[in-house]
């Protein structure tokens, strides 16, 4: 857990709060339906406006929500909404990250203005990551929207079909979420409080390239000349990854602050003589 956000392995769609973000790889439509119902029913219980986004006709999408208590009334009153990807995003659409964040920010503010306590979305995003260009753009968007969620009551479940999204593609998306129903690739890089970036898990030789890709797509911006990482959940970081982190910051004329309780980081920083990396003991 980082601040007010949940972070870690997700077994189902329950127990998420107003600022949470989960990546879910579903086996089949039945699995997707269960997880969406869990996630959105708790959103309604929290007083949020909820929205389900998926492929297919709106009537068919509405049937996916039939297990949620009071869903028909919620759809009638606008407490629940349905959006078909087929009409909102033509085949092959490459999302523009900033515009997508603005869309959800506006929807969140509209929900608050209407008297709801927040806004929650469950979306089958499979159709938006089918090409390399789509995957790259959507991965960048995932971190930007995650940053928005830290401060505003917007929560989301991003779902991907296992028979269409392979392991390599899914891990590129999952590592940019605080929560996922997989332990691969072993690390998580997501937004945290106070403009920091949460960095958890472990990065070794096998996940080094994935880590470099995640860093690039996250497009981290220094504040006061620093890239601050809440690394309280960090369990291992090899020297290659630490060097990459140092170089990433140097390219942006910034230093790195790693807040962690894992003693190995301080040892590596000293051995590598990384003058632009400072390790702070986690509180």
C-alpha distance (Angstrom), angle and dihedral (degrees) to the residues before:
residue distance angle dihedral
X1 . . .
X2 3.79 . .
X3 3.79 112.2 .
X4 3.79 108.9 -56.9
X5 3.80 93.9 -13.2
X6 3.77 131.6 91.5
X7 3.81 116.4 -127.9
X8 3.79 131.3 -177.0
X9 3.79 143.6 46.4
X10 3.81 115.8 -7.9
X11 3.80 119.2 -148.4
X12 3.80 95.0 -179.6
X13 3.80 142.8 -14.2
X14 3.79 96.8 -83.3
X15 3.79 133.3 101.7
X16 3.79 99.9 34.4
X17 3.78 122.5 140.0
X18 3.77 137.3 -147.5
X19 3.83 95.8 -76.1
X20 3.79 100.9 37.8
X21 3.80 129.3 123.7
X22 3.80 124.7 -166.7
X23 3.80 133.1 -176.5
X24 3.81 113.8 -150.1
X25 3.80 127.9 -172.1
X26 3.80 106.5 -160.3
X27 3.79 126.8 -154.9
X28 3.80 98.1 -150.2
X29 3.80 142.0 -19.2
X30 3.78 91.7 -81.2
X31 3.80 91.2 57.2
X32 3.81 90.6 47.4
X33 3.80 91.7 49.7
X34 3.82 93.1 52.0
X35 3.80 94.4 48.4
X36 3.79 93.9 45.7
X37 3.80 90.7 50.1
X38 3.81 91.5 49.6
X39 3.77 93.6 48.1
X40 3.80 98.2 43.6
X41 3.81 96.6 40.9
X42 3.80 89.8 57.3
X43 3.79 88.9 47.0
X44 3.79 90.1 56.6
X45 3.82 89.5 47.6
X46 3.82 88.6 54.8
X47 3.80 89.5 54.8
X48 3.80 94.5 -107.0
X49 3.75 128.3 142.9
X50 3.81 105.7 -119.6
X51 3.78 134.1 -156.0
X52 3.79 132.7 -165.8
X53 3.81 117.3 -155.0
X54 3.79 122.0 -171.3
X55 3.76 146.5 128.1
X56 3.78 120.6 -77.9
X57 3.77 137.8 44.9
X58 3.83 118.4 -34.6
X59 3.83 91.4 -117.5
X60 3.80 91.1 55.7
X61 3.80 91.1 46.9
X62 3.81 89.6 51.1
X63 3.81 89.1 57.0
X64 3.81 88.8 59.0
X65 3.82 88.1 64.4
X66 3.80 96.9 50.4
X67 3.80 93.5 109.8
X68 3.81 93.4 63.3
X69 3.81 115.0 99.9
X70 3.79 111.4 -116.0
X71 3.80 93.8 3.8
X72 3.80 95.6 138.7
X73 3.79 92.4 54.5
X74 3.81 89.7 44.7
X75 3.80 90.6 54.1
X76 3.79 90.9 49.1
X77 3.82 94.1 50.1
X78 3.80 96.5 41.9
X79 3.79 94.5 -111.8
X80 3.82 85.1 118.1
X81 3.78 125.5 37.6
X82 3.80 136.5 -173.6
X83 3.81 127.7 -150.7
X84 3.79 125.2 -174.8
X85 3.79 114.2 -142.4
X86 3.79 88.4 -150.5
X87 3.79 91.1 70.2
X88 3.81 100.5 29.9
X89 3.82 97.6 46.4
X90 3.82 119.1 28.7
X91 3.80 116.6 -143.1
X92 3.79 111.0 -72.4
X93 3.81 95.7 19.7
X94 3.81 113.1 164.5
X95 3.79 106.9 -153.4
X96 3.79 120.8 -131.3
X97 3.80 104.1 -134.7
X98 3.79 100.1 -147.0
X99 3.80 93.1 45.6
X100 3.79 91.4 48.3
X101 3.80 91.5 52.0
X102 3.82 90.4 49.4
X103 3.80 89.5 52.7
X104 3.79 93.2 54.8
X105 3.78 92.8 40.9
X106 3.81 89.3 55.6
X107 3.81 90.8 47.7
X108 3.80 90.7 50.0
X109 3.79 92.9 50.0
X110 3.81 90.3 46.7
X111 3.80 90.2 52.9
X112 3.80 91.5 50.3
X113 3.82 91.3 47.6
X114 3.81 88.8 52.5
X115 3.80 90.7 56.2
X116 3.80 101.0 -97.8
X117 3.79 120.5 133.3
X118 3.80 93.9 -130.2
X119 3.78 146.5 -35.4
X120 3.81 127.6 -92.9
X121 3.81 129.2 -172.4
X122 3.79 132.9 -169.4
X123 3.79 110.2 -168.3
X124 3.78 135.2 178.9
X125 3.81 97.4 -141.4
X126 3.82 97.3 177.2
X127 3.80 94.6 111.6
X128 3.81 91.2 54.7
X129 3.83 97.6 59.6
X130 3.80 103.4 45.4
X131 3.81 98.1 109.7
X132 3.82 129.1 47.1
X133 3.81 90.8 -112.9
X134 3.80 91.5 50.6
X135 3.80 92.2 47.6
X136 3.78 93.7 49.8
X137 3.81 93.3 48.5
X138 3.79 94.7 44.0
X139 3.80 92.7 48.5
X140 3.80 89.4 54.8
X141 3.78 89.6 48.7
X142 3.82 91.7 50.5
X143 3.79 91.8 62.4
X144 3.80 94.0 43.5
X145 3.77 93.5 52.1
X146 3.79 89.8 44.7
X147 3.79 88.1 56.8
X148 3.82 89.8 52.4
X149 3.81 91.5 51.4
X150 3.79 93.0 60.2
X151 3.80 92.7 71.4
X152 3.81 104.4 25.0
X153 3.84 130.7 56.5
X154 3.79 96.1 -106.8
X155 3.80 120.9 126.1
X156 3.78 130.3 177.3
X157 3.78 146.1 -173.5
X158 3.81 113.6 -151.5
X159 3.80 110.2 -161.2
X160 3.81 128.9 -165.0
X161 3.81 129.3 -172.7
X162 3.80 113.3 -116.8
X163 3.80 93.0 -147.2
X164 3.82 91.6 56.4
X165 3.81 104.7 30.3
X166 3.81 111.1 59.8
X167 3.80 125.9 -147.5
X168 3.80 95.1 -97.0
X169 3.80 93.4 50.8
X170 3.79 94.4 44.6
X171 3.80 94.4 51.4
X172 3.81 89.6 54.2
X173 3.78 87.8 59.7
X174 3.81 99.5 35.4
X175 3.81 95.0 55.5
X176 3.82 89.9 61.4
X177 3.82 92.4 57.8
X178 3.81 127.9 80.5
X179 3.82 88.8 -135.5
X180 3.79 135.5 32.1
X181 3.80 138.9 158.6
X182 3.81 91.2 -120.4
X183 3.78 135.9 66.8
X184 3.81 93.2 -145.9
X185 3.04 131.9 134.3
X186 3.81 86.3 20.2
X187 3.80 100.2 -128.5
X188 3.79 136.8 72.6
X189 3.80 127.7 -152.3
X190 3.78 114.2 -172.9
X191 3.78 144.5 136.3
X192 3.81 121.7 -71.3
X193 3.80 138.5 179.5
X194 3.81 124.1 -67.9
X195 3.82 93.9 27.7
X196 3.78 91.0 -65.4
X197 3.79 126.5 134.6
X198 3.78 118.8 -128.4
X199 3.79 113.8 -130.8
X200 3.79 115.9 -173.5
X201 3.79 140.9 163.1
X202 3.78 122.7 23.5
X203 3.79 138.4 -53.0
X204 3.79 118.3 -158.3
X205 3.79 135.8 157.1
X206 3.81 92.3 -72.1
X207 3.80 94.2 55.3
X208 3.81 99.0 34.3
X209 3.82 95.6 102.0
X210 3.80 90.8 46.7
X211 3.79 89.5 51.1
X212 3.81 91.8 51.0
X213 3.81 90.5 50.3
X214 3.81 92.1 48.7
X215 3.81 91.1 50.0
X216 3.79 91.3 51.9
X217 3.79 94.7 47.1
X218 3.80 93.8 45.7
X219 3.81 88.4 62.0
X220 3.80 91.9 -155.5
X221 3.78 114.5 -155.7
X222 3.81 121.4 -147.4
X223 3.80 119.0 -123.9
X224 3.79 116.6 -154.4
X225 3.79 87.3 -7.8
X226 3.82 94.0 -57.2
X227 3.79 138.8 106.2
X228 3.80 103.6 -150.9
X229 3.80 119.8 -159.5
X230 3.79 125.1 -166.2
X231 3.80 94.7 -147.8
X232 3.79 97.5 167.8
X233 3.79 87.8 123.9
X234 3.81 94.5 49.4
X235 3.82 113.7 120.8
X236 3.81 102.4 169.0
X237 3.80 138.9 6.2
X238 3.80 121.8 174.6
X239 3.79 124.2 -144.6
X240 3.82 93.8 -102.6
X241 3.78 92.5 57.2
X242 3.79 91.8 45.5
X243 3.81 90.9 51.4
X244 3.78 89.9 49.1
X245 3.79 90.5 51.4
X246 3.81 90.1 50.2
X247 3.81 92.5 49.2
X248 3.81 91.5 45.7
X249 3.81 89.9 56.9
X250 3.82 93.9 42.4
X251 3.81 90.4 54.7
X252 3.80 86.5 59.0
X253 3.81 95.0 44.9
X254 3.78 88.9 -112.1
X255 3.78 140.2 121.9
X256 3.80 127.5 -131.6
X257 3.79 125.6 -120.2
X258 3.81 114.3 -166.9
X259 3.79 115.0 -168.8
X260 3.78 105.6 -163.8
X261 3.78 144.2 134.5
X262 3.82 93.3 -145.1
X263 3.84 105.3 107.8
X264 3.80 94.7 -156.8
X265 3.81 92.8 77.1
X266 3.81 94.8 61.0
X267 3.80 90.4 49.1
X268 3.81 92.2 51.9
X269 3.80 93.1 46.7
X270 3.79 90.3 53.8
X271 3.82 94.2 45.5
X272 3.81 92.7 48.6
X273 3.81 92.6 42.6
X274 3.80 92.5 -131.9
X275 3.78 102.3 178.3
X276 3.79 94.4 -178.0
X277 3.84 94.7 55.6
X278 3.79 121.7 81.5
X279 3.79 123.4 -174.6
X280 3.79 118.0 -150.5
X281 3.78 123.3 -169.4
X282 3.78 111.4 -112.0
X283 3.78 114.5 -116.4
